[in-house]
Amino acid sequence: MERHVEVLTRGLAAAGVDVSVLVYDPSGLARSRAVDGVLVEPVRPWFHLGSQAIAPGMLGRAYAQARKKRFDLVHQHWPDPFGHVVASLVPGHPAHVVSWHSDIVRQRVIGPLYLGLAPHLLRRPDAVVGATAAHLQSRQLDGFVTRELRHVIPYGIDVRPLEPTAEVLRQAEALRAKYKHQPLVFALGRHVYYKGFDVLIKAMAQVQAVLILGGEGPLTTQLRGLALSNGARVEFAGAIPEEELPAYFHACDVYCLSYIAQAEAFGIVQAEAMACGKPVVNTWLHNGVNELAANNVSALTVDPGDPNALANALNRVLCNSELARRLGRGGYLRVRQDFTVEAMVRKTIDLYAALLQWRAKQRV
């Protein structure tokens, strides 16, 4: 979600839209600043309910900005129940757009309570955007908007930083040399349950390759212990700086998205690997993940939570260079033809304009 918001807001600002972004800042150290024409307003949460940040200061910040700028439109990114509260209280009469990134899947108390009460207590959106048609099939949306208010606008993947420049290729070769040119599997993300990294590590015990696992999180220590106990060759790369990521994508032989729950509904890192021409092994989530990287077109897809199936798919790609090339080429074309930043920004602005025009007619 965060990467999408960054790419979208930069693109909107470049197209002449005046954009302000309210974001959660766990550190409390960040200050308001302009980034490529986007005003970024960080607010420190007071506490968390489950995974939901609660930041009362965001209400005051939103109110102050709205009084100053008189926003024409508020664009929310869900799931974020507290963000929905803030957006509903923005003064004036802005249009409301929601980008629906995924269902609420694990909040057993807060989730049902929010989904039951929010449509009656909080502002309903004027339009909901999904990156794929699969996003918009969610039953959780039914309480908020009718079908005709749902719009598909594919995520834009900024491929420019992913280009195989001489420096990126030098760094990629250094990574391959570091692991003695053994086959490399790459996976990246926060170390939380739904990413399925424990399943991937179990699978790697059956794969003659090194897994480079980027990211950190509450399960990192547990994952390290699992790798030690089952003999899988895993390199814990930690938080990889943004500017170094292209080298990891280009160095690997296959990218693996091992997610086990629909908390992930697309997988932008999967798309970035595809943009680099890499084959993907992913899991059946029956949502945008599979619409983006279709089985046997740009990915091999297996049932989630099955280490043996995951290992078999990884071995198939690693042992069959023709299959790897075909999947990599399919993914490369898919991203560069259907998920461009330019198309995302243009379609988003068109939606904004249509909503504002409709609202202007309603006031006449």
N, C-alpha and C positions, 0 to 999 in steps of 0.2 A: 504493500500500500504506500509506504513512504517513498519508494523510488518512483512509483507512478505519479504521485503528487508533485514530486520535484520536476519530473520531465514535463508534465502537463502545465504547471504554473510557469515554468521558464518559457515554454512555447507560447502560452497565452500572452505573457508580457512582451515577448518579441513581436507578437502580432498587434500590439497596441492596446491590450486590455490592462486596466489598472488593477493589480492583484495584491491582496493582502492575505497572508496565511497565518492562522493561529495553530501552533503546534505544542505538543507536550515536550517539556525539557526535564528529564529526571534529575539531571545534575544541578539545575538551578543556576548554572554559571553563564549560560548564553544570554546575550543581549539582543534587543531589537536591532535589525540591520536590513539593508537592501542587498539582495543577491540577484544579479542579472535582471534588475528591474522589478523583482518581487520583494515586497515588504514582508519580512519574516518576524513574527511576534511569538517568541517562546514563553511558555508559562509552566512553572514547576507544579506538578501534582502534589497534593497534600498527602494522599495515600492511595492505595489500590483496593478495589473490591474484586477479588479474583484477578483477572488480567485487565480489568477496566481501570484506567487512571481517573482519579477524581481531582479536578483542578478548579476550585471555585474562582480563583483569580482570572480565569478565562472569561467569566461573565463580565467582569468589569472592563477587561481589555476589549472584548467584542463591542460592548456598549460605547466605549470611548471612540473606537475606530469608526463605528457606524454613525455616530454623531458628527464626526469630522468629515467622512466621505459620503454618507448617505448611499449605502450600497444598493445597486440595482438588483443584485443577485447573490445568494449564499449557496455555495457548493460544498456539500458535506460528503464525507467518505465513511461508509459503514462497513463492518460493524463497529460502532462507537457510540453507545447509548448516551454517555455524558456529552459528547459532541452534538448529539441530537438535541439535548436539553439547551445547550448554549445557542445553537442555531435557531431554535424556536423562540428564543427571547431577544433576538437581534431587533432593535427598534426600526421603525419605518415599515415599508411594505415591499421588501425585496421578494423576487421569485426564489423558489427553493428547488435546487437540483441535488440529487443523491447519486453518487457512484456506489453501486452495490458490489463489494469485493468478495464477500463470502457470507455464508450462513453463520449464525451463532450456534456452535455445535457442542460446547463442553460446559457452558455455564448452566448447571442444572437448576439453580435457584433464580439467579439474576436474569438469565436468558428468558425463561418462560414468563417471568413477571414483567420484564420490559416488553416482550412481544405482545403480551396481553393488554397492557395498559397504555403503551406509547401511542398507538393509533387513535386513542380517545383523548389523551392528555397533551400530546405534543403536536407540533405543526406537521401536517402531512406534506410530502414533497409534491411539486408540480410536475416533476419528471424524474424518472430513475434511469440511470445509465448502467449497462453491463458490458463487459469486454467481449462477451460472446453471447449467443442466443441461450446457451446452457445456463449462464448466470441468471437470466431473467425468468427461468422456469421455477425458481425457488418458491415454495409454498409460504415461506416466511414473508415474502413480499406482498402476499395477497391482502394482508391487513392494512397495508399502507397505500397501495396504488392499484388501479385497474390495469388491464393488459395494454390498453391503448396509450398509457402514459410511460411505457417502457421502451427504451431505445438502445440499440446495439451500437456502441462506438468502440472499436477495438483499441486496446492499449497501443500506444506508440512506443516502439523500442528504439532508443537512440543508438544507432549502430556506429556512429563516428568514433567513439572511444574504443570500439572493438576491432577496428580495422587492423590488419596484420602489418603494421609499420615495421621498419627495420629494427627499431628499439624493442617493440613488443616481441618480435620473433627472436631477438637476442636473449631477452629475458625468458622466453618460453624454452629455448634450447638450454639455458642454464638450469632451469627446473628439471628438464628431462635428464640432463647430465648428473644432477644431484641425486637422482634415483637410478643412476646407472642404466638409463634408457630402458627400464622395465615398463611394461604397459601401465598406464595411469588412468584411474577412475577418479573423477572429480565430483564432489557434492558440496553444497554451500547452504548455510542457513542458520538461524538461531537454534540452539540445541534444546528443543522442546518436544513434547511427546508426539505431536501430529506429523513431524517431519520424518518419523520412522527411521532415524539414523541407527537405532539399535538393531533393526531388521537388516539394514544395509551392512553393518559390521558383522552380524552373524553370517550373512551371505558371502562376505569377503573371505571367510575361512575356506571357501570352496573355489576361490578365484585366484589364478596366478597373476596377480597385479597388485599395485600399491594404491590404496585409497587415500587421496588427499581430501581431508574433511575441513572445510573452512567454517568460521563462525564460532560462537561461544554461547553459553546459556546455562540454565540450572541443571541440565543433565550432563554437562561436560565430564565431570568426575566419574559418573556412572559409566559413561561411554568409554572413557579411557580404561576403566577396570574391565569392561567387557572385551575390549580389544586385546588386553593382556591375557585374559583367561582363555580366549578361543584361538589365539595364534594368528589372527588377521593382521595383515600388514597395513597399518593405518598411520598416516601422518596428520597430527592435529595442527593445522596451520593457524588457528586462532582467527582473530579479526583481520581480514585481509584488506589493506587500504584500497580504496576505489581505483586508484590509478594503476594498481598492480593486478587487478582482476583479469584484464584482457590476456595477460601472459598465461595465467592459469587455464583459461578456456582454451587457448591455442596449444598449450602443452599437453592437455589430456587427450586420451584416446576415446573416451566416452563420458558423457555427463549422466549422472544418475539422480533422478527425483523419486525418492523412496517413500513419499508421504502416505499416511495411513488413514487420514480423515479429511473431510470436506472443508475443514478450516482453511485449506489451500484450494483456491478455485481457479488458478491460472498458472502461476509459477513463472515470474518474470526472469528468474535466473535460468530456467529452462529455455526461455526464448532467447536469452543472450548467448547461451551455448549454441543454439541453433543458428543464430546470426553469424557465429564463427565457423559454421559448417561442421559442427560436431554431431555425431549420432547420440540419441538419447535413449535411456531405459527409464520408463516411468510406470506408474501404477494406475489401475482402473479406479478413478474417482467419480466417473460419470458426470463430469462437469467441464469447465473450461480448460482444465489441464489436458484432457484428452481431445478436446476440440482444437486446441492449439497444436499439439504434437500427436497426430493420429497414429494408431498402431500400424506398423508395416509401411508407413509413408515416411515419417521422420523419427519414429520411435518403435521400440519393442515394449509392449505394455503387458504387465502381469498383475495378478491379484495383490492387493495391499496386504502387508503383514506376513508374506510368505517368503522366508529367506531362500528356500530351495529354488523357487521360481525366479526370484531375483538373480540368484547366482547363475542359473541356466541362461537367462537372457544376457547377462553381462558376458558370459563366456562365448555365447553365439556371436556377439558383436566383435569381441576381441579376437576371435579365431577366424573370422570371415571378413577379409578386407573389402571384398566387393559389397557385402551387405552394409558394412560401415560406411563406405563411400556413398551408397545409394540413400541411406537414411540421412546422412549428413547433407547431401545435396537437396533432399526433399525439405529438410528443416530450414536450410539457407534460403531457399526460394520462398517458403511459406512466410517467414518473418519479413523479408525484404519486399515482398509484394503486398502483404495484407496487414502489416502492423507497423506502418510508418508514423513518425511523429507528425509529419505534415498533415496527413489525413486525419489523425486524432484531433489536432488543434482546429482544423477547418470545420470538422463535424461538430465539435464542442461549441465553437463560436456560432455556428448556424443554429444549434439548439438554443443557445442563450438568446439569440436575436428573435427566434420564433416565439419563445416564451414571453419576452418583453413586449413584443408586438401584440400578442394575444392579451396580455394584461392591460396594455394601453387601451385596447378596444373595449375591454370590460369596464374601464373607468369612465368611458365617454357616455 
